[in-house]
């Protein structure tokens, strides 16, 4: 069931498995303020529906901001997730080693993996299987 849809993100929720899914949007300098607003909607939705499992598919997203800005953006986002009751976060990664390095640095900076289970996956199927276990 679609809980929210915009030009940037669609929040798809499966109440039977309690998994909220979204495809990560393309991140460009001029879109960052709008993406931040959409991610606030995501966090508010997680809180409102008391979602315990989140799947973020970043595999197709293009990132066109500098590395330091993107890492700060991801760290801020991860810190806002810590204010929810999420228990598991699955991320479908990219084939770009630089982006994966930035994501890992943001994870370490936010320490999100200390408050919830966090795993990176190569496919959505693997991520859903882990979330469902």
C-alpha positions in Angstrom: 0.0 0.0 0.0 1.4 3.4 -1.0 1.5 5.7 2.0 3.2 8.7 0.3 4.1 9.5 -3.2 5.9 12.5 -4.7 8.1 13.2 -7.7 11.1 12.1 -5.6 10.0 9.1 -3.5 7.2 6.6 -3.0 6.7 5.0 0.4 5.3 1.5 -0.1 4.2 -0.3 3.0 3.4 -4.0 3.5 1.5 -4.2 6.8 1.7 -8.0 6.8 5.5 -8.0 7.0 5.8 -4.5 8.6 8.2 -3.5 5.8 8.3 0.0 4.4 10.2 0.3 1.1 11.5 3.1 -1.0 13.8 3.7 -3.9 16.4 6.3 -3.0 16.0 9.5 -5.1 18.7 11.0 -7.3 20.7 13.4 -5.2 21.6 16.7 -6.9 22.7 20.0 -5.3 19.5 21.8 -6.2 17.3 19.0 -5.0 18.8 18.5 -1.5 16.4 20.8 0.4 13.4 19.0 -1.3 14.9 15.6 -0.6 15.4 16.6 3.1 11.7 17.5 3.3 10.8 14.1 1.7 13.0 12.2 4.1 11.3 14.1 7.0 8.0 12.7 5.6 9.6 9.2 5.6 10.6 9.5 9.3 7.2 10.9 10.2 5.6 8.0 8.4 7.8 5.5 10.2 6.8 7.0 13.5 3.1 7.3 12.7 2.8 3.7 11.5 5.3 2.4 14.1 7.2 0.7 11.3 9.9 -1.7 12.5 11.6 -2.6 9.1 12.8 -0.3 6.4 14.2 -1.2 2.9 16.1 1.5 1.0 17.1 0.6 -2.5 19.9 2.9 -3.6 21.0 0.8 -6.5 19.7 3.1 -9.3 20.1 6.5 -7.6 22.5 9.0 -9.1 24.5 11.2 -6.7 25.7 14.5 -8.1 26.9 16.3 -4.9 30.4 16.3 -3.5 31.4 13.4 -1.3 31.7 15.4 2.0 28.2 17.0 1.5 26.7 13.6 0.7 28.3 12.0 3.8 27.0 14.8 6.0 23.5 14.4 4.4 23.5 10.6 5.0 24.7 11.0 8.6 22.0 13.5 9.3 19.4 11.2 7.8 20.7 8.2 9.8 20.6 10.2 13.0 16.9 11.1 12.4 16.1 7.4 12.0 17.5 6.8 15.5 14.5 8.7 16.8 12.1 6.0 15.5 11.4 2.5 16.7 13.0 0.9 13.6 14.6 -2.4 14.4 16.0 -3.4 11.0 17.3 -1.3 8.1 18.2 -3.1 4.9 20.0 -1.1 2.1 20.4 -2.3 -1.4 23.8 -0.9 -2.4 25.4 0.2 -5.6 28.3 -1.1 -7.7 30.1 2.2 -7.1 32.9 1.6 -4.5 33.2 5.4 -3.8 29.5 5.7 -2.9 29.8 2.5 -0.8 32.7 4.0 1.1 30.8 7.2 1.8 27.8 5.2 3.0 30.1 3.2 5.3 31.6 6.4 6.7 28.2 7.9 7.3 27.1 4.7 9.1 30.2 4.9 11.3 29.7 8.6 12.0 26.0 8.2 13.0 26.5 4.8 14.8 23.1 3.8 13.5 24.1 0.1 13.7 24.3 0.4 17.5 20.5 1.2 17.8 19.1 -1.1 15.1 20.2 -4.0 12.9 21.7 -2.6 9.6 22.8 -4.6 6.6 23.8 -3.9 3.0 22.7 -6.2 0.2 23.4 -6.7 -3.5 19.7 -7.3 -4.4 16.3 -6.4 -3.2 15.4 -10.1 -2.9 18.2 -10.7 -0.4 17.3 -7.6 1.6 13.6 -8.6 1.8 14.5 -12.1 2.9 16.7 -10.7 5.7 14.0 -8.3 6.8 11.4 -11.0 6.8 13.5 -13.4 8.9 
